[in-house]
Amino acid sequence: PRRILIIKLGSIGDVVHTLPALADLKESFPEAEIDWLVESKARVILNGNPWLHNVVEIDTHKWRRSWSLQTLAEMRRIASSLRGRRYDVALDFQGLWKSAFLGKVSGARKLIGFDRTTLKEPGCRLFYDEEIKPAPAVRHVIDIYKELLRSLGVIPGPHRFHLTVPNEDQHYISQQLSSRQISEFVILNPGGGWDTKNWAPENYALLHDKLHNETDLQSVLTWGPGEEPLVDKVLRACVAAPPVTFPTSLYQLIALLKRAKLF
């Protein structure tokens, strides 16, 4: 294939999990132009990625919130832009009605997705030209995504991630850590996409106290938008000196993660 479209809209973690599949695609087809269709909120993960030719940004959440003639015009513009690329193949890693529909709208000569056993919305396979069923032994989501590349003859390689962090964001993290004389540290991240995913904040406090009493590792507490009350609960429940906290953007969080001993 000369032109390939990856469809993985979000979330941020899901986009990160798809990066090794992108690396394998570029390794197998170094001359191919690979584009990625992604939601606006996850686009930052793909900035500066050398394996991508183009990133097509959409905001389906905004479309659903405010339907208008302007929304319709934007959808038509994106559809026209995708069709103009004349993709040889589109790969739907998302497995939803909206992602499969966008794959069909792209006009790609071939749209590949998963079979019904893997899809969150099995009916969307109606749009696929080819369905892939992952091997039974494949369990981790990264390896499952790589199974989608089988029909293109791609041989899976080591998991490779490319996450670009601007120098100013790396400098910010260096300053935050050095000003607190922190060298080796553990990140505690109490939040999650759904409340049902979250461990009790009191348990994070207990874990921090145990780390403080039994190791030389400092705890650094991280959070996302709207999770400040959760952080307050953790801090109030700590008996030992509380964890270090400071705000981070997504880029800064990546820089912080790269330096942590444990997450």
MIDOSE-1310 file (N, C-alpha, C; in nm, 2 decimals, decimal comma, always signed):
residues 263
prri	+0,08/-0,12/+0,00/+0,00/+0,00/+0,00/+0,09/+0,13/+0,00; +0,04/+0,22/-0,08/+0,11/+0,35/-0,08/+0,06/+0,45/+0,02; -0,07/+0,44/+0,05/-0,13/+0,53/+0,14/-0,22/+0,45/+0,24; -0,20/+0,47/+0,37/-0,27/+0,40/+0,47/-0,33/+0,49/+0,57
liik	-0,46/+0,46/+0,61/-0,52/+0,54/+0,71/-0,55/+0,46/+0,83; -0,49/+0,51/+0,95/-0,52/+0,45/+1,08/-0,64/+0,52/+1,14; -0,74/+0,45/+1,18/-0,85/+0,51/+1,25/-0,85/+0,46/+1,40; -0,81/+0,55/+1,48/-0,81/+0,53/+1,63/-0,84/+0,67/+1,69
lgsi	-0,96/+0,69/+1,72/-1,01/+0,83/+1,76/-0,96/+0,87/+1,90; -0,97/+0,78/+1,99/-0,94/+0,81/+2,13/-0,97/+0,68/+2,21; -0,95/+0,68/+2,34/-0,90/+0,79/+2,42/-0,75/+0,81/+2,41; -0,69/+0,89/+2,50/-0,55/+0,91/+2,50/-0,48/+0,78/+2,52
gdvv	-0,52/+0,70/+2,62/-0,45/+0,57/+2,64/-0,46/+0,48/+2,53; -0,58/+0,48/+2,46/-0,60/+0,39/+2,35/-0,51/+0,43/+2,23; -0,49/+0,56/+2,21/-0,40/+0,60/+2,10/-0,26/+0,56/+2,13; -0,22/+0,57/+2,26/-0,08/+0,53/+2,30/-0,07/+0,38/+2,27
htlp	-0,17/+0,30/+2,30/-0,16/+0,15/+2,28/-0,15/+0,12/+2,13; -0,19/+0,21/+2,04/-0,19/+0,18/+1,90/-0,05/+0,22/+1,83; +0,03/+0,30/+1,91/+0,16/+0,34/+1,85/+0,25/+0,23/+1,80; +0,26/+0,12/+1,88/+0,34/+0,01/+1,83/+0,30/-0,05/+1,70
alad	+0,16/-0,05/+1,67/+0,11/-0,10/+1,54/+0,16/+0,00/+1,43; +0,15/+0,13/+1,46/+0,20/+0,23/+1,36/+0,35/+0,20/+1,33; +0,43/+0,17/+1,44/+0,57/+0,15/+1,42/+0,60/+0,03/+1,33; +0,52/-0,08/+1,35/+0,53/-0,20/+1,26/+0,49/-0,17/+1,12
lkes	+0,39/-0,09/+1,10/+0,34/-0,05/+0,97/+0,46/+0,02/+0,89; +0,52/+0,12/+0,96/+0,62/+0,20/+0,90/+0,75/+0,11/+0,87; +0,77/+0,02/+0,96/+0,89/-0,08/+0,94/+0,86/-0,16/+0,81; +0,74/-0,21/+0,79/+0,71/-0,30/+0,68/+0,69/-0,22/+0,55
fpea	+0,64/-0,10/+0,56/+0,62/-0,02/+0,44/+0,68/+0,12/+0,46; +0,81/+0,13/+0,45/+0,88/+0,26/+0,48/+0,85/+0,37/+0,39; +0,81/+0,34/+0,26/+0,78/+0,44/+0,16/+0,63/+0,48/+0,17; +0,55/+0,41/+0,24/+0,41/+0,44/+0,25/+0,38/+0,57/+0,33
eidw	+0,28/+0,65/+0,28/+0,23/+0,76/+0,36/+0,12/+0,72/+0,45; +0,14/+0,73/+0,58/+0,05/+0,68/+0,68/-0,02/+0,80/+0,75; -0,15/+0,81/+0,74/-0,23/+0,92/+0,81/-0,30/+0,86/+0,93; -0,34/+0,94/+1,02/-0,41/+0,90/+1,14/-0,53/+0,99/+1,16
lves	-0,65/+0,93/+1,18/-0,77/+1,00/+1,21/-0,80/+0,99/+1,36; -0,80/+1,11/+1,43/-0,80/+1,11/+1,57/-0,89/+1,22/+1,63; -0,94/+1,20/+1,75/-1,02/+1,30/+1,81/-0,93/+1,42/+1,86; -0,98/+1,54/+1,87/-0,90/+1,65/+1,91/-0,83/+1,64/+2,04
karv	-0,90/+1,58/+2,14/-0,84/+1,57/+2,27/-0,72/+1,48/+2,28; -0,71/+1,38/+2,19/-0,60/+1,29/+2,19/-0,49/+1,32/+2,09; -0,51/+1,43/+2,01/-0,42/+1,46/+1,90/-0,28/+1,49/+1,95; -0,27/+1,55/+2,07/-0,14/+1,59/+2,12/-0,04/+1,47/+2,13
ilng	-0,09/+1,35/+2,15/-0,01/+1,23/+2,15/+0,07/+1,21/+2,02; +0,01/+1,25/+1,91/+0,07/+1,22/+1,78/+0,15/+1,34/+1,73; +0,16/+1,45/+1,80/+0,24/+1,56/+1,75/+0,39/+1,52/+1,74; +0,44/+1,56/+1,62/+0,59/+1,53/+1,60/+0,63/+1,39/+1,58
npwl	+0,53/+1,30/+1,55/+0,56/+1,16/+1,53/+0,62/+1,15/+1,39; +0,74/+1,10/+1,37/+0,81/+1,09/+1,24/+0,75/+0,98/+1,15; +0,67/+0,89/+1,21/+0,62/+0,78/+1,13/+0,49/+0,82/+1,06; +0,44/+0,94/+1,09/+0,31/+0,98/+1,03/+0,33/+1,09/+0,92
hnvv	+0,26/+1,07/+0,81/+0,26/+1,17/+0,71/+0,16/+1,29/+0,74; +0,05/+1,25/+0,80/-0,05/+1,35/+0,83/-0,14/+1,31/+0,94; -0,19/+1,40/+1,02/-0,29/+1,37/+1,13/-0,42/+1,45/+1,09; -0,53/+1,38/+1,08/-0,66/+1,43/+1,05/-0,73/+1,44/+1,19
eidt	-0,76/+1,56/+1,23/-0,82/+1,59/+1,36/-0,97/+1,61/+1,35; -1,05/+1,54/+1,43/-1,20/+1,56/+1,43/-1,24/+1,58/+1,57; -1,37/+1,62/+1,59/-1,42/+1,64/+1,72/-1,57/+1,59/+1,72; -1,59/+1,46/+1,73/-1,72/+1,41/+1,72/-1,80/+1,44/+1,85
hkwr	-1,74/+1,47/+1,96/-1,81/+1,51/+2,08/-1,87/+1,65/+2,06; -1,80/+1,74/+2,00/-1,86/+1,87/+1,97/-1,97/+1,86/+1,87; -1,95/+1,77/+1,77/-2,06/+1,75/+1,67/-2,19/+1,71/+1,74; -2,18/+1,62/+1,84/-2,30/+1,57/+1,90/-2,36/+1,68/+1,99
rsws	-2,28/+1,76/+2,05/-2,32/+1,86/+2,14/-2,40/+1,97/+2,07; -2,35/+2,01/+1,96/-2,40/+2,13/+1,89/-2,42/+2,10/+1,74; -2,53/+2,04/+1,71/-2,56/+2,00/+1,57/-2,60/+2,13/+1,49; -2,54/+2,16/+1,38/-2,58/+2,28/+1,30/-2,53/+2,27/+1,16
lqtl	-2,56/+2,36/+1,08/-2,52/+2,36/+0,94/-2,37/+2,37/+0,93; -2,31/+2,44/+1,03/-2,16/+2,45/+1,04/-2,10/+2,32/+1,06; -2,16/+2,24/+1,15/-2,12/+2,11/+1,18/-2,12/+2,02/+1,06; -2,23/+2,03/+0,99/-2,25/+1,95/+0,87/-2,14/+1,99/+0,76
aemr	-2,11/+2,12/+0,75/-2,01/+2,16/+0,66/-1,87/+2,11/+0,70; -1,84/+2,11/+0,83/-1,72/+2,06/+0,87/-1,70/+1,91/+0,84; -1,81/+1,83/+0,86/-1,81/+1,69/+0,84/-1,78/+1,66/+0,69; -1,85/+1,74/+0,60/-1,83/+1,73/+0,46/-1,69/+1,76/+0,42
rias	-1,63/+1,86/+0,48/-1,49/+1,90/+0,45/-1,39/+1,79/+0,48; -1,41/+1,73/+0,60/-1,32/+1,62/+0,64/-1,34/+1,50/+0,55; -1,46/+1,47/+0,52/-1,49/+1,35/+0,43/-1,42/+1,38/+0,30; -1,43/+1,50/+0,24/-1,37/+1,53/+0,11/-1,22/+1,52/+0,12
slrg	-1,17/+1,57/+0,23/-1,02/+1,56/+0,25/-0,97/+1,42/+0,25; -1,04/+1,33/+0,33/-1,00/+1,19/+0,34/-1,01/+1,13/+0,20; -1,12/+1,15/+0,13/-1,14/+1,08/+0,00/-1,03/+1,13/-0,10; -0,99/+1,26/-0,09/-0,89/+1,31/-0,17/-0,75/+1,25/-0,16
rryd	-0,73/+1,18/-0,05/-0,60/+1,11/-0,02/-0,60/+0,98/-0,10; -0,71/+0,92/-0,14/-0,71/+0,79/-0,21/-0,64/+0,68/-0,14; -0,68/+0,65/-0,02/-0,61/+0,55/+0,06/-0,63/+0,41/-0,01; -0,52/+0,33/+0,00/-0,52/+0,20/-0,05/-0,59/+0,11/+0,06
vald	-0,57/+0,14/+0,18/-0,63/+0,06/+0,29/-0,65/+0,15/+0,41; -0,76/+0,13/+0,48/-0,79/+0,19/+0,61/-0,80/+0,08/+0,72; -0,75/+0,11/+0,83/-0,75/+0,01/+0,95/-0,83/+0,07/+1,06; -0,94/+0,01/+1,09/-1,02/+0,06/+1,20/-0,99/-0,01/+1,33
fqgl	-0,90/+0,05/+1,41/-0,86/+0,00/+1,54/-0,97/+0,02/+1,65; -1,06/+0,11/+1,62/-1,16/+0,15/+1,72/-1,27/+0,05/+1,74; -1,33/+0,01/+1,63/-1,43/-0,09/+1,64/-1,57/-0,04/+1,68; -1,60/+0,08/+1,64/-1,73/+0,14/+1,68/-1,80/+0,17/+1,55
wksa	-1,93/+0,20/+1,56/-2,01/+0,24/+1,44/-1,95/+0,36/+1,38; -1,92/+0,46/+1,46/-1,87/+0,59/+1,41/-1,73/+0,58/+1,34; -1,64/+0,49/+1,40/-1,51/+0,47/+1,33/-1,52/+0,39/+1,20; -1,61/+0,29/+1,20/-1,63/+0,21/+1,08/-1,69/+0,30/+0,97
flgk	-1,79/+0,38/+1,01/-1,85/+0,47/+0,92/-1,75/+0,57/+0,86; -1,67/+0,62/+0,94/-1,57/+0,72/+0,89/-1,47/+0,65/+0,80; -1,44/+0,52/+0,83/-1,35/+0,44/+0,74/-1,42/+0,42/+0,60; -1,55/+0,40/+0,60/-1,62/+0,39/+0,48/-1,62/+0,52/+0,40
vsga	-1,65/+0,63/+0,47/-1,65/+0,76/+0,41/-1,52/+0,80/+0,35; -1,41/+0,75/+0,41/-1,28/+0,79/+0,36/-1,25/+0,74/+0,22; -1,34/+0,65/+0,17/-1,32/+0,60/+0,03/-1,20/+0,51/+0,01; -1,14/+0,46/+0,12/-1,03/+0,36/+0,11/-1,07/+0,24/+0,02
rkli	-0,98/+0,19/-0,06/-1,01/+0,08/-0,14/-1,04/-0,04/-0,06; -0,99/-0,05/+0,06/-1,01/-0,17/+0,15/-1,02/-0,12/+0,29; -1,12/-0,16/+0,36/-1,14/-0,12/+0,51/-1,13/-0,25/+0,59; -1,03/-0,26/+0,68/-1,01/-0,37/+0,76/-1,04/-0,35/+0,90
gfdr	-1,12/-0,44/+0,97/-1,15/-0,43/+1,11/-1,15/-0,56/+1,17; -1,19/-0,56/+1,30/-1,19/-0,69/+1,38/-1,32/-0,76/+1,35; -1,32/-0,89/+1,39/-1,45/-0,97/+1,38/-1,53/-0,95/+1,50; -1,65/-1,01/+1,50/-1,75/-0,97/+1,61/-1,70/-1,01/+1,75
ttlk	-1,61/-1,10/+1,76/-1,57/-1,14/+1,90/-1,48/-1,04/+1,96; -1,43/-0,94/+1,89/-1,34/-0,84/+1,94/-1,41/-0,70/+1,95; -1,51/-0,68/+1,87/-1,57/-0,55/+1,86/-1,66/-0,51/+1,97; -1,65/-0,38/+2,01/-1,74/-0,33/+2,11/-1,89/-0,32/+2,06
epgc	-1,89/-0,28/+1,93/-2,02/-0,27/+1,86/-2,02/-0,36/+1,73; -2,05/-0,49/+1,75/-2,03/-0,58/+1,64/-2,10/-0,55/+1,51; -2,21/-0,48/+1,52/-2,28/-0,45/+1,39/-2,20/-0,36/+1,30; -2,10/-0,29/+1,35/-2,02/-0,20/+1,26/-1,94/-0,27/+1,16
rlfy	-1,92/-0,40/+1,17/-1,84/-0,48/+1,07/-1,91/-0,49/+0,94; -2,04/-0,44/+0,94/-2,11/-0,43/+0,81/-2,04/-0,34/+0,71; -1,96/-0,25/+0,76/-1,88/-0,16/+0,67/-1,75/-0,22/+0,62; -1,70/-0,33/+0,69/-1,57/-0,38/+0,66/-1,56/-0,46/+0,53
deei	-1,45/-0,45/+0,47/-1,42/-0,54/+0,35/-1,35/-0,67/+0,40; -1,28/-0,66/+0,51/-1,22/-0,78/+0,57/-1,22/-0,77/+0,72; -1,25/-0,89/+0,78/-1,25/-0,90/+0,93/-1,14/-0,98/+0,98; -1,07/-0,94/+1,09/-0,96/-1,02/+1,14/-1,00/-1,07/+1,28
kpap	-0,98/-1,19/+1,31/-1,01/-1,25/+1,44/-0,87/-1,27/+1,50; -0,84/-1,21/+1,62/-0,71/-1,23/+1,68/-0,69/-1,37/+1,73; -0,57/-1,42/+1,72/-0,54/-1,55/+1,77/-0,58/-1,56/+1,92; -0,62/-1,68/+1,96/-0,67/-1,70/+2,10/-0,56/-1,67/+2,20
avrh	-0,44/-1,69/+2,17/-0,33/-1,67/+2,27/-0,30/-1,52/+2,29; -0,35/-1,43/+2,20/-0,32/-1,29/+2,21/-0,41/-1,23/+2,31; -0,36/-1,17/+2,41/-0,44/-1,11/+2,52/-0,42/-0,96/+2,54; -0,30/-0,91/+2,53/-0,28/-0,77/+2,56/-0,33/-0,68/+2,45
vidi	-0,39/-0,57/+2,48/-0,45/-0,48/+2,38/-0,35/-0,44/+2,27; -0,23/-0,42/+2,31/-0,13/-0,38/+2,21/-0,11/-0,49/+2,10; -0,10/-0,61/+2,15/-0,08/-0,73/+2,06/-0,21/-0,75/+1,98; -0,33/-0,73/+2,04/-0,45/-0,74/+1,97/-0,46/-0,64/+1,85
ykel	-0,42/-0,52/+1,88/-0,42/-0,42/+1,77/-0,32/-0,46/+1,66; -0,21/-0,52/+1,69/-0,11/-0,57/+1,59/-0,17/-0,68/+1,50; -0,26/-0,75/+1,56/-0,33/-0,86/+1,48/-0,40/-0,81/+1,36; -0,44/-0,68/+1,37/-0,52/-0,62/+1,25/-0,43/-0,60/+1,13
lrsl	-0,30/-0,61/+1,15/-0,20/-0,59/+1,04/-0,17/-0,71/+0,97; -0,22/-0,83/+1,02/-0,18/-0,96/+0,96/-0,21/-0,97/+0,81; -0,33/-0,92/+0,77/-0,37/-0,93/+0,63/-0,28/-0,85/+0,53; -0,20/-0,76/+0,59/-0,11/-0,68/+0,51/+0,03/-0,75/+0,51
gvip	+0,04/-0,86/+0,57/+0,17/-0,93/+0,58/+0,27/-0,87/+0,67; +0,23/-0,78/+0,76/+0,32/-0,72/+0,86/+0,36/-0,82/+0,97; +0,49/-0,83/+0,99/+0,54/-0,91/+1,10/+0,56/-0,83/+1,22; +0,49/-0,87/+1,33/+0,51/-0,78/+1,46/+0,65/-0,78/+1,51
gphr	+0,69/-0,66/+1,55/+0,82/-0,64/+1,60/+0,81/-0,60/+1,75; +0,92/-0,56/+1,81/+0,92/-0,51/+1,95/+0,83/-0,39/+1,96; +0,77/-0,37/+2,08/+0,68/-0,26/+2,10/+0,76/-0,13/+2,10; +0,73/-0,04/+2,01/+0,80/+0,09/+2,00/+0,70/+0,20/+2,01
fhlt	+0,73/+0,30/+2,10/+0,64/+0,42/+2,12/+0,72/+0,54/+2,08; +0,66/+0,63/+2,02/+0,72/+0,76/+1,99/+0,64/+0,87/+2,06; +0,69/+0,93/+2,16/+0,61/+1,04/+2,23/+0,71/+1,16/+2,25; +0,68/+1,26/+2,17/+0,76/+1,38/+2,16/+0,72/+1,48/+2,28
vpne	+0,82/+1,52/+2,35/+0,80/+1,62/+2,46/+0,89/+1,75/+2,43; +0,82/+1,86/+2,41/+0,90/+1,99/+2,39/+1,00/+2,02/+2,50; +1,11/+2,08/+2,46/+1,22/+2,11/+2,56/+1,17/+2,19/+2,68; +1,08/+2,28/+2,66/+1,03/+2,37/+2,77/+0,96/+2,28/+2,87
dqhy	+0,89/+2,18/+2,83/+0,81/+2,10/+2,92/+0,91/+2,00/+3,00; +1,01/+1,96/+2,93/+1,11/+1,88/+3,00/+1,18/+1,96/+3,11; +1,21/+2,09/+3,07/+1,28/+2,18/+3,16/+1,19/+2,21/+3,28; +1,06/+2,22/+3,26/+0,96/+2,25/+3,37/+0,97/+2,13/+3,47
isqq	+0,97/+2,01/+3,42/+0,97/+1,89/+3,51/+1,10/+1,89/+3,59; +1,21/+1,92/+3,52/+1,34/+1,92/+3,58/+1,35/+2,02/+3,70; +1,29/+2,14/+3,67/+1,28/+2,24/+3,78/+1,20/+2,20/+3,89; +1,08/+2,14/+3,87/+0,99/+2,10/+3,98/+1,06/+1,99/+4,06
lssr	+1,13/+1,90/+4,00/+1,19/+1,79/+4,08/+1,32/+1,84/+4,16; +1,40/+1,92/+4,09/+1,52/+1,97/+4,15/+1,49/+2,07/+4,27; +1,39/+2,15/+4,25/+1,35/+2,24/+4,36/+1,31/+2,17/+4,49; +1,26/+2,05/+4,47/+1,22/+1,97/+4,58/+1,32/+1,86/+4,62
qise	+1,43/+1,86/+4,55/+1,54/+1,77/+4,58/+1,49/+1,62/+4,56; +1,42/+1,60/+4,45/+1,36/+1,46/+4,43/+1,45/+1,40/+4,31; +1,50/+1,28/+4,34/+1,57/+1,21/+4,24/+1,50/+1,08/+4,20; +1,47/+1,00/+4,30/+1,40/+0,87/+4,27/+1,26/+0,88/+4,33
fvil	+1,16/+0,85/+4,25/+1,02/+0,87/+4,29/+0,92/+0,77/+4,23; +0,81/+0,76/+4,30/+0,70/+0,68/+4,25/+0,58/+0,77/+4,22; +0,51/+0,75/+4,11/+0,40/+0,83/+4,08/+0,27/+0,75/+4,13; +0,19/+0,83/+4,20/+0,06/+0,78/+4,24/-0,05/+0,85/+4,16
npgg	-0,13/+0,78/+4,09/-0,23/+0,85/+4,00/-0,37/+0,79/+4,03; -0,44/+0,86/+4,13/-0,56/+0,80/+4,18/-0,68/+0,81/+4,09; -0,68/+0,89/+3,98/-0,79/+0,90/+3,90/-0,80/+0,80/+3,78; -0,92/+0,80/+3,72/-0,95/+0,71/+3,61/-1,07/+0,76/+3,53
gwdt	-1,09/+0,70/+3,41/-1,20/+0,75/+3,33/-1,34/+0,73/+3,39; -1,35/+0,63/+3,47/-1,48/+0,60/+3,54/-1,45/+0,58/+3,69; -1,55/+0,62/+3,77/-1,53/+0,60/+3,92/-1,51/+0,45/+3,95; -1,58/+0,36/+3,87/-1,57/+0,22/+3,90/-1,42/+0,17/+3,88
knwa	-1,34/+0,25/+3,81/-1,20/+0,21/+3,79/-1,11/+0,25/+3,90; -1,16/+0,33/+3,99/-1,07/+0,40/+4,08/-1,06/+0,32/+4,21; -0,94/+0,31/+4,26/-0,91/+0,26/+4,39/-0,94/+0,37/+4,49; -0,99/+0,33/+4,61/-1,03/+0,43/+4,71/-0,91/+0,52/+4,74
peny	-0,93/+0,66/+4,75/-0,83/+0,75/+4,78/-0,76/+0,72/+4,92; -0,83/+0,66/+5,01/-0,77/+0,62/+5,14/-0,66/+0,52/+5,12; -0,68/+0,43/+5,02/-0,58/+0,33/+5,00/-0,45/+0,38/+4,94; -0,47/+0,49/+4,85/-0,35/+0,55/+4,80/-0,27/+0,62/+4,91
allh	-0,35/+0,67/+5,01/-0,28/+0,74/+5,13/-0,20/+0,63/+5,21; -0,26/+0,51/+5,23/-0,20/+0,40/+5,30/-0,07/+0,36/+5,22; -0,09/+0,35/+5,09/+0,03/+0,31/+5,01/+0,14/+0,41/+5,02; +0,11/+0,54/+5,01/+0,21/+0,64/+5,03/+0,28/+0,63/+5,16
dklh	+0,20/+0,61/+5,27/+0,26/+0,60/+5,40/+0,36/+0,49/+5,41; +0,32/+0,37/+5,35/+0,40/+0,25/+5,35/+0,53/+0,28/+5,27; +0,52/+0,34/+5,16/+0,64/+0,38/+5,08/+0,73/+0,47/+5,16; +0,67/+0,57/+5,22/+0,75/+0,67/+5,30/+0,82/+0,60/+5,41
netd	+0,76/+0,50/+5,48/+0,82/+0,44/+5,60/+0,92/+0,33/+5,56; +0,91/+0,27/+5,45/+0,99/+0,15/+5,42/+1,09/+0,17/+5,30; +1,08/+0,28/+5,23/+1,17/+0,30/+5,12/+1,23/+0,44/+5,12; +1,32/+0,47/+5,03/+1,37/+0,61/+5,01/+1,31/+0,68/+4,90
lqsv	+1,20/+0,62/+4,85/+1,13/+0,68/+4,73/+1,03/+0,78/+4,77; +1,03/+0,89/+4,70/+0,93/+1,00/+4,72/+0,81/+0,97/+4,64; +0,69/+1,00/+4,69/+0,57/+0,99/+4,61/+0,53/+1,12/+4,55; +0,50/+1,11/+4,42/+0,45/+1,23/+4,35/+0,31/+1,20/+4,30
ltwg	+0,21/+1,28/+4,34/+0,07/+1,26/+4,31/+0,03/+1,34/+4,18; -0,03/+1,27/+4,09/-0,07/+1,33/+3,96/-0,22/+1,32/+3,94; -0,27/+1,41/+3,86/-0,42/+1,41/+3,84/-0,45/+1,48/+3,71; -0,57/+1,46/+3,67/-0,62/+1,52/+3,54/-0,73/+1,62/+3,57
pgee	-0,78/+1,68/+3,47/-0,89/+1,79/+3,49/-1,01/+1,74/+3,57; -1,05/+1,81/+3,67/-1,16/+1,78/+3,75/-1,13/+1,68/+3,86; -1,01/+1,64/+3,88/-0,98/+1,54/+3,98/-0,91/+1,60/+4,10; -0,92/+1,73/+4,12/-0,86/+1,80/+4,23/-0,92/+1,75/+4,36
plvd	-1,06/+1,73/+4,37/-1,12/+1,68/+4,50/-1,06/+1,55/+4,54; -1,04/+1,46/+4,44/-0,98/+1,33/+4,46/-0,84/+1,34/+4,53; -0,76/+1,43/+4,47/-0,63/+1,45/+4,53/-0,64/+1,50/+4,67; -0,73/+1,59/+4,70/-0,75/+1,65/+4,84/-0,78/+1,53/+4,93
kvlr	-0,86/+1,44/+4,89/-0,90/+1,32/+4,98/-0,77/+1,24/+5,01; -0,69/+1,22/+4,91/-0,57/+1,14/+4,93/-0,48/+1,22/+5,03; -0,46/+1,34/+5,01/-0,37/+1,42/+5,10/-0,42/+1,43/+5,24; -0,55/+1,44/+5,26/-0,60/+1,45/+5,39/-0,59/+1,32/+5,47
acva	-0,59/+1,21/+5,39/-0,58/+1,07/+5,46/-0,44/+1,03/+5,49; -0,34/+1,10/+5,44/-0,20/+1,06/+5,47/-0,16/+1,09/+5,61; -0,09/+1,00/+5,68/-0,04/+1,02/+5,81/+0,10/+1,07/+5,80; +0,18/+1,01/+5,71/+0,32/+1,06/+5,69/+0,32/+1,19/+5,62
appv	+0,43/+1,26/+5,60/+0,44/+1,38/+5,52/+0,38/+1,35/+5,38; +0,29/+1,44/+5,34/+0,21/+1,41/+5,22/+0,30/+1,40/+5,09; +0,24/+1,34/+4,99/+0,31/+1,33/+4,86/+0,33/+1,47/+4,80; +0,43/+1,48/+4,71/+0,45/+1,60/+4,63/+0,35/+1,61/+4,53
tfpt	+0,29/+1,73/+4,51/+0,20/+1,76/+4,40/+0,23/+1,89/+4,33; +0,22/+1,88/+4,20/+0,23/+2,01/+4,11/+0,16/+1,98/+3,98; +0,10/+2,08/+3,92/+0,02/+2,06/+3,80/+0,11/+2,03/+3,68; +0,05/+1,95/+3,59/+0,13/+1,91/+3,47/+0,03/+1,92/+3,35
slyq	+0,08/+1,96/+3,24/+0,01/+1,94/+3,11/+0,03/+1,79/+3,07; -0,03/+1,75/+2,96/-0,01/+1,62/+2,91/+0,14/+1,59/+2,87; +0,20/+1,69/+2,80/+0,34/+1,68/+2,77/+0,43/+1,67/+2,89; +0,40/+1,75/+2,99/+0,48/+1,75/+3,11/+0,46/+1,62/+3,19
lial	+0,34/+1,56/+3,18/+0,32/+1,43/+3,25/+0,40/+1,33/+3,18; +0,41/+1,33/+3,05/+0,49/+1,23/+2,98/+0,64/+1,24/+3,02; +0,69/+1,37/+3,03/+0,82/+1,39/+3,08/+0,84/+1,33/+3,22; +0,74/+1,35/+3,31/+0,75/+1,31/+3,44/+0,75/+1,15/+3,45
lkra	+0,66/+1,09/+3,37/+0,65/+0,95/+3,36/+0,79/+0,88/+3,32; +0,85/+0,95/+3,23/+0,98/+0,89/+3,18/+1,09/+0,88/+3,28; +1,07/+0,96/+3,39/+1,18/+0,97/+3,49/+1,14/+0,89/+3,62; +1,01/+0,84/+3,63/+0,97/+0,77/+3,75/+1,02/+0,63/+3,75
klf	+1,04/+0,59/+3,88/+1,09/+0,45/+3,90/+0,97/+0,35/+3,89; +0,85/+0,40/+3,93/+0,73/+0,32/+3,94/+0,61/+0,40/+3,92; +0,51/+0,35/+3,85/+0,38/+0,42/+3,84/+0,27/+0,33/+3,91
